[in-house]
Amino acid sequence: MKYDLIIIGGGPAGYLAAERASKGGLKTLLIEERYLGGVCLNEGCIPTKTLLYSAKILEGAKHGFKYGVEVQNIALNHKKVLERKDKVIKTLVTGIKSKLRKNGAEILSGHGEILGRSSKGYVVAVGDKEFVTDRLLIATGSSPFILPIEGVKEGLERGFVLTNREILEIESVPASLVVIGGGIVGLEMASYFNSAGSKVTVVEMLDHIGGSMDREISNILLETYKKKGIEFELSARVTKIDDRKVVYEKDGKFFEKETEKVLLSVGRRPNITGFGLENIGVEVEKGCVKTDDRMKTNVQEVYAAGDVNGKLMLAHTAYREAEVAVWNMLGRRVKVNYNSIPSVVYTNPEVAWVGESEESAKEKGLEYEIVKLPMLYSGRFVAENEEFDGLCKILIDRRKRTILGCHMIGNYSSEIIYGVGVMIESQLRVEDIKDIVFPHPTVSEIIREVIFEL
Ligand SMILES: Cc1cc2nc3c(=O)[nH]c(=O)nc-3n(C[C@H](O)[C@H](O)[C@H](O)COP(=O)(O)OP(=O)(O)OC[C@H]3O[C@@H](n4cnc5c(N)ncnc54)[C@H](O)[C@@H]3O)c2cc1C
């Protein structure tokens, strides 16, 4: 069977590309070996957000008295939370399937393997069936990085150590949990299990949490988590996982932490082997498929999008890259602008950012000005937050008077940040932003307030 496009991998990059390409008139085949929806829908973005929403409701109920709402016998039923998570996943995966079918994309279950290139096109096998295509999109995603240290393999085998995949299935909340890795995903899980009643310790190799998050915001987040009872061991390197404990080194000394479970959350590795990339000579660099900003690989009509290219491993990056790949296949010369792609931590409080942080701007030698305000400058924020004052911080290009970056901590940040992404993408100047009307009262007004500080 001959196709215009074969996509290997049915995660956000793969399924969105299939949807756009088939709508754009390309005869498209999408091959997925596990679950349609990939990591994002089945064991990433959506299940974690379902859990975190339950935690938010629980915290709301516990602190309800501060808002004049009194509730008794508050408890989290973890089993019910998991049941709801499965229901949410089912709804969304069914939705994707029907959208793809509506647009005319074909979906095939199985392991896709690139056999090579014939005179008719690229040859892809799934089991004993062979398919030919003019174009290929590699969207095979990523897998958890497994720390290469003593005891990890055995710990994983006996269920003492879990990755983000298994932890979403554990039936009961562990009494104690050590989270190795204080990046976004580690923090989200630490936050859920802390709310659910675990004694949580996060062990992080860096001296701060949140990876590339602006340091001032990261410090506020750290203090807020600590107040909620999460413990942190920063600048601490895990050296061994023992029978029921995690061993780590800090300031030249070794420490042990006993725990019921360990969550290994130290990043992800692109899936680049086992499906014949080498058979067509696709270039791989530092463990990632090498692409340009149009998502093209070094091989003609072979594109790669999503985690597999290792650029910015987020679902919405995968979406954008998939679209850009398809638009280029259809003759539109568009590029991905990574600088206007936001990042979000969906805990309570939420953190969101886009563009340069103070640290990255300094490192690049950019000329910037910082303006910031507590979120309490938003009337709605005050109405809805008894305990937490949050922060919104904006970096302005001194010369161009455009936004270089925005960093927010406080709830609704996740829903607001895209607006700042638009301002960065369209190079709006401070004076243009001052003319934008924001609905009142909304937390988003904080952006306007901060800009008017200039
Ligand atoms: C716990 C967790 C929480 C996360 N939360 C967020 C979040 O809140 N927001 C966010 O933006 N991102 C989040 N992410 C990241 C997000 O899930 C990924 O960036 C996104 O899933 C990448 O999409 P993708 O299509 O590149 O790959 P994937 O989602 O990994 O999909 C790739 C698919 O390809 C399939 N595949 C691989 N090889 C083959 C083959 N040879 N044949 C057939 N099929 C194959 C795999 O089975 C898989 O389904 C989270 C990740 C994790 C782990």
The ligand as a Gaussian input file, in Angstrom:
#p B3LYP/6-31G(d) Opt

LIG

0 1
 C        4.832000      12.111000      34.169000
 C        4.919000      13.058000      33.009000
 C        4.183000      14.233000      33.036000
 C        4.246000      15.113000      31.960000
 N        3.502000      16.265000      32.012000
 C        3.571000      17.132000      30.979000
 C        2.787000      18.317000      30.980000
 O        2.051000      18.587000      31.917000
 N        2.862000      19.141000      29.923000
 C        3.674000      18.877000      28.855000
 O        3.700000      19.670000      27.913000
 N        4.415000      17.755000      28.811000
 C        4.383000      16.879000      29.834000
 N        5.111000      15.727000      29.785000
 C        5.943000      15.471000      28.581000
 C        5.073000      14.920000      27.446000
 O        4.414000      13.767000      27.883000
 C        5.945000      14.611000      26.242000
 O        6.679000      15.756000      25.899000
 C        5.092000      14.191000      25.051000
 O        4.371000      13.022000      25.351000
 C        5.969000      13.960000      23.831000
 O        5.181000      13.543000      22.776000
 P        5.774000      12.656000      21.603000
 O        4.668000      12.485000      20.622000
 O        7.042000      13.201000      21.143000
 O        6.149000      11.267000      22.266000
 P        5.382000      10.212000      23.164000
 O        4.238000      10.790000      23.872000
 O        6.473000       9.551000      23.933000
 O        4.795000       9.194000      22.080000
 C        5.606000       8.408000      21.288000
 C        4.835000       7.176000      20.904000
 O        5.570000       6.446000      19.929000
 C        5.352000       5.063000      20.119000
 N        6.440000       4.353000      19.457000
 C        7.769000       4.418000      19.715000
 N        8.451000       3.659000      18.849000
 C        7.543000       3.085000      18.017000
 C        7.635000       2.212000      16.906000
 N        8.806000       1.781000      16.427000
 N        6.488000       1.818000      16.292000
 C        5.294000       2.276000      16.725000
 N        5.155000       3.108000      17.773000
 C        6.258000       3.521000      18.398000
 C        5.328000       4.927000      21.639000
 O        4.635000       3.764000      22.026000
 C        4.607000       6.203000      22.060000
 O        3.228000       5.995000      22.212000
 C        5.061000      14.814000      30.838000
 C        5.800000      13.625000      30.814000
 C        5.735000      12.758000      31.879000
 C        6.529000      11.478000      31.826000

